[in-house]
Amino acid sequence: MDTTTERELFDFIAQEARLIDARRFDEWLALFADEGRYWVPLRGSEQAEGAAHNALADEDRLLLALRIERLKHPRAHSLQPMSRCQHILQQPQLLQADDDIGRYELHTPFLYIETRGEHQLMLAGTVHHRLLRRGGRLQIVLKRVDLLNPGAALPAIQFFP
């Protein structure tokens, strides 16, 4: 793999986080493949993919679209006062790359801060992205968020770590 492709992958991950932080949720959703999945396993990194266990979030594109519509609704009371978020990412690590089929897997340690009024929530963990290149553009097939403390009692998380 050449550095141009690696730089493109890293920029994609950073742009994805920036779209969430800027509340540009429709653009963010457009990054997902039709079969894309956003998954926050209840047991974090200990939970095998495909395991039939509860999750903090397990959403396909339809459920993500419904959540985004709720977030945009002017009467979304859980967003009053308005919530804000900020992702702080370490440099992604490329775990697998298959240029022939355009499939890439990366993991990125992160801090995620979400605020609403005087309340602040901070989460740490690792995001695993499975990306496919289709029609010349990268798409998210899986975004798995392994929280550092997934078993902790968490308040409502409004956005997307």
C-alpha positions as CSV (number, residue, x, y, z in Angstrom):
1,M,0.0,0.0,0.0
2,D,1.3,3.4,-0.8
3,T,1.3,6.4,1.5
4,T,-1.3,8.2,-0.6
5,T,-3.9,5.5,0.1
6,E,-2.9,5.4,3.8
7,R,-3.2,9.2,4.1
8,E,-6.6,9.0,2.4
9,L,-7.8,6.4,4.9
10,F,-6.6,8.5,7.9
11,D,-8.2,11.6,6.4
12,F,-11.5,9.7,6.0
13,I,-11.5,8.7,9.7
14,A,-10.8,12.3,10.8
15,Q,-13.5,13.7,8.4
16,E,-16.0,11.2,9.7
17,A,-15.5,12.5,13.3
18,R,-15.5,16.2,12.2
19,L,-18.9,15.7,10.5
20,I,-20.4,14.4,13.8
21,D,-18.8,17.2,15.8
22,A,-20.3,19.7,13.4
23,R,-23.7,18.1,13.6
24,R,-23.6,17.4,9.8
25,F,-25.4,14.1,10.4
26,D,-26.9,13.7,6.9
27,E,-23.4,14.0,5.4
28,W,-22.1,11.6,8.0
29,L,-24.8,9.0,7.2
30,A,-23.9,9.3,3.5
31,L,-20.5,7.8,4.4
32,F,-22.2,4.5,5.3
33,A,-22.7,1.7,2.8
34,D,-26.2,0.5,2.3
35,E,-25.4,-2.5,4.5
36,G,-23.4,-0.3,6.9
37,R,-23.7,-0.9,10.7
38,Y,-22.9,1.2,13.7
39,W,-22.2,-1.0,16.7
40,V,-21.3,-0.3,20.3
41,P,-21.0,-3.8,22.0
42,L,-22.1,-4.0,25.6
43,R,-19.0,-6.0,26.5
44,G,-16.6,-3.9,24.5
45,S,-13.6,-5.5,23.0
46,E,-14.3,-8.8,24.8
47,Q,-17.5,-9.3,22.6
48,A,-17.0,-11.2,19.4
49,E,-18.4,-9.9,16.3
50,G,-21.7,-11.5,15.5
51,A,-22.2,-12.6,19.1
52,A,-25.9,-12.6,20.0
53,H,-25.5,-10.3,23.0
54,N,-27.1,-7.0,24.0
55,A,-25.4,-3.8,22.7
56,L,-25.3,-0.2,23.8
57,A,-26.1,0.6,20.1
58,D,-26.6,-1.7,17.1
59,E,-28.0,0.3,14.2
60,D,-28.2,-0.2,10.5
61,R,-28.7,2.7,8.0
62,L,-32.4,2.8,8.6
63,L,-32.1,3.1,12.4
64,L,-29.3,5.6,12.0
65,A,-31.5,7.7,9.7
66,L,-34.3,7.6,12.2
67,R,-32.0,8.7,15.0
68,I,-30.7,11.6,12.9
69,E,-34.3,12.7,12.1
70,R,-34.9,12.8,15.9
71,L,-31.7,14.8,16.5
72,K,-32.8,17.3,13.9
73,H,-36.3,17.7,15.2
74,P,-36.9,21.1,16.9
75,R,-38.8,19.4,19.8
76,A,-36.1,16.9,20.7
77,H,-36.3,17.7,24.4
78,S,-33.3,15.6,25.3
79,L,-31.2,18.1,23.3
80,Q,-32.4,21.1,25.3
81,P,-30.1,22.9,26.0
82,M,-28.4,21.9,22.8
83,S,-25.8,19.1,23.1
84,R,-22.3,19.4,21.6
85,C,-19.6,16.9,21.1
86,Q,-15.9,16.7,20.3
87,H,-13.9,13.7,19.2
88,I,-10.2,13.6,20.0
89,L,-8.5,10.9,17.9
90,Q,-5.1,9.3,18.0
91,Q,-3.7,8.4,14.6
92,P,-5.5,5.4,13.1
93,Q,-3.7,2.2,12.7
94,L,-4.2,0.3,9.5
95,L,-4.8,-3.3,10.5
96,Q,-5.7,-4.8,7.1
97,A,-5.6,-3.6,3.5
98,D,-6.7,-5.4,0.4
99,D,-6.3,-2.9,-2.5
100,D,-7.5,-5.5,-5.0
101,I,-11.0,-5.5,-3.6
102,G,-10.8,-2.1,-1.9
103,R,-11.3,-3.4,1.7
104,Y,-9.6,-1.8,4.7
105,E,-9.7,-2.2,8.4
106,L,-8.5,0.4,10.9
107,H,-8.6,1.0,14.6
108,T,-8.4,4.4,16.2
109,P,-8.1,5.1,20.0
110,F,-10.3,8.1,20.9
111,L,-11.7,10.4,23.6
112,Y,-15.2,11.6,23.1
113,I,-16.7,14.5,25.0
114,E,-20.4,15.4,25.0
115,T,-21.8,18.4,26.8
116,R,-25.3,19.7,27.4
117,G,-25.6,22.8,29.6
118,E,-23.3,22.2,32.6
119,H,-23.2,18.5,32.2
120,Q,-20.2,16.8,30.5
121,L,-19.7,13.2,29.6
122,M,-16.3,11.8,28.6
123,L,-15.9,8.4,27.0
124,A,-12.7,6.6,25.9
125,G,-12.2,3.6,23.7
126,T,-11.2,2.4,20.3
127,V,-13.2,2.7,17.0
128,H,-12.8,-0.1,14.5
129,H,-13.7,0.9,11.0
130,R,-14.3,-1.6,8.2
131,L,-14.2,0.4,4.9
132,L,-14.9,-0.6,1.3
133,R,-14.0,1.4,-1.8
134,R,-17.0,1.4,-4.2
135,G,-17.5,3.6,-7.2
136,G,-14.2,5.3,-6.4
137,R,-15.2,6.4,-2.8
138,L,-14.8,4.9,0.6
139,Q,-17.8,3.7,2.5
140,I,-18.3,2.5,6.1
141,V,-19.4,-1.1,6.3
142,L,-18.9,-1.4,10.0
143,K,-18.1,1.2,12.7
144,R,-17.5,-0.7,15.9
145,V,-17.0,1.4,19.1
146,D,-15.4,-0.5,21.9
147,L,-15.7,1.6,25.0
148,L,-13.0,1.4,27.6
149,N,-15.6,0.9,30.4
150,P,-18.7,-0.5,28.5
151,G,-20.2,-2.0,31.7
152,A,-20.4,1.3,33.5
153,A,-23.7,2.9,34.1
154,L,-23.9,5.5,31.3
155,P,-26.2,8.5,31.0
156,A,-28.0,8.9,27.6
157,I,-25.5,9.5,24.9
158,Q,-27.1,11.8,22.3
159,F,-24.6,11.6,19.4
160,F,-22.1,9.0,18.1
161,P,-18.8,8.3,19.8
